[in-house]
């Protein structure tokens, strides 16, 4: 099956998480194009690594040095078959992004980020919901999956509140010295999954 049809932009005000966005401040979503690669790269690296990431609660700065991704990798993900990056804008500013890829009957979700200085406003919840909806409509997937560092307890708890469950399937953290260097030893990744039926109830 080919890549999903590009959806039209969708906007709504955030709700039910504190602090709420101002009523005039809406979120809009669209699929990324190759021209967005540099902006997405900058956003992802700022949210995962380095001092800027410490403004948010999803930082990996204490665990890893270096970069999370490159413009070349992002372009490949954007143009690959059965793969897309979804962008979230808050007003006119890029607020978040997430990569979704079809893997068999599952949609794999990765590189899920919200700009560090505006985390905690409910943006991540809406971005994840939109990603799941697009994957379901495009590929008729039966479930969603992601990989999380096992020591990121607060992040695991966030995904559990969204319906994801730990599978106990563990792997060593991948080695990529060209981009990142672990600051701590023994990092492990665990697969989390969510059945499609759960987000339809």
Residue pairs with C-beta under 8 A, 6 or more apart in sequence:
1 82
1 102
1 139
2 81
2 82
3 80
3 81
3 82
3 83
3 84
3 138
4 84
4 134
4 135
4 137
4 138
4 139
5 138
6 30
6 31
7 29
7 30
7 31
7 134
9 28
9 29
9 30
10 28
10 29
10 130
11 26
11 27
11 28
11 29
12 26
12 27
12 126
13 21
13 23
13 25
13 26
13 27
14 20
14 21
14 27
14 121
14 122
14 123
14 125
14 126
15 122
16 122
17 121
17 122
17 125
18 122
19 120
19 121
20 121
20 122
21 27
21 90
21 121
21 122
21 123
25 90
25 91
26 90
26 91
27 88
27 89
27 90
27 95
27 123
27 126
27 127
28 88
28 89
29 86
29 87
29 88
29 89
29 127
29 130
30 86
30 87
30 89
31 84
31 85
31 86
31 87
32 40
32 74
32 78
32 84
32 85
32 86
32 87
32 97
33 78
34 75
34 78
34 79
36 74
36 78
36 85
36 87
37 71
37 74
37 75
37 78
38 71
39 94
40 74
40 85
40 87
40 94
40 97
41 69
41 70
41 71
41 74
43 94
43 96
43 97
43 113
43 115
44 68
44 69
44 74
44 97
44 111
44 113
45 67
45 68
45 69
46 52
46 53
46 115
46 116
47 53
47 56
47 58
47 59
47 113
47 114
47 115
47 116
48 58
48 59
48 60
48 64
48 68
48 113
49 59
49 60
49 61
49 64
49 65
49 66
49 67
49 68
49 180
50 61
51 61
52 116
53 59
53 60
53 61
53 116
54 61
54 116
55 116
55 117
55 119
56 114
56 115
56 116
56 117
56 119
56 120
57 119
57 120
57 154
58 113
58 114
58 116
58 119
58 155
59 116
60 68
60 149
60 152
62 183
62 184
63 149
63 151
63 182
63 183
63 184
63 187
64 180
64 181
64 182
64 183
65 180
65 181
65 182
65 183
66 179
66 180
66 181
67 179
67 180
68 111
68 179
68 180
69 111
69 179
70 179
74 85
77 83
77 84
77 85
77 99
77 101
77 111
78 84
78 85
80 101
82 101
82 102
82 139
83 99
83 100
83 101
83 102
84 99
84 100
84 134
85 97
85 98
85 99
85 100
85 111
86 97
86 98
86 99
86 100
86 127
86 130
86 131
86 134
87 94
87 96
87 97
88 94
88 95
88 96
88 97
88 114
88 123
88 126
88 127
88 130
89 95
90 118
90 123
93 115
94 115
95 114
95 115
95 118
95 123
96 112
96 113
96 114
96 115
96 123
96 124
96 127
97 111
97 112
97 113
97 127
98 109
98 110
98 111
98 112
98 113
98 127
98 128
98 131
99 109
99 110
99 111
99 112
100 107
100 108
100 109
100 131
100 134
100 135
101 107
101 108
101 110
102 108
102 135
102 138
102 139
102 141
103 145
105 141
105 142
105 143
106 141
106 142
106 143
106 144
106 145
106 193
107 131
107 132
107 135
107 136
107 139
107 141
107 143
107 144
107 145
108 144
108 145
108 146
109 128
109 131
109 132
109 135
109 144
109 145
109 146
110 146
110 147
112 124
112 127
112 128
112 131
112 146
114 123
114 124
114 127
124 158
125 162
128 162
129 199
132 144
132 194
132 199
135 141
135 144
136 196
136 199
141 196
142 195
142 196
143 193
143 194
143 195
143 196
144 164
144 193
144 194
144 196
144 199
145 191
145 192
145 193
145 194
146 159
146 164
146 191
146 192
147 171
147 189
147 190
147 191
147 192
148 155
148 156
148 159
148 189
148 190
148 192
149 155
149 173
149 187
149 188
149 189
149 190
150 156
150 170
150 187
150 188
150 189
150 190
151 187
156 166
156 190
156 192
159 192
160 166
160 192
162 194
163 194
163 198
163 199
164 192
164 193
164 194
165 192
165 193
165 194
166 190
166 192
167 190
167 191
167 192
167 193
168 190
169 190
169 191
170 188
170 189
170 190
171 188
171 189
171 191
172 187
172 188
172 189
173 182
173 187
173 188
173 189
174 189
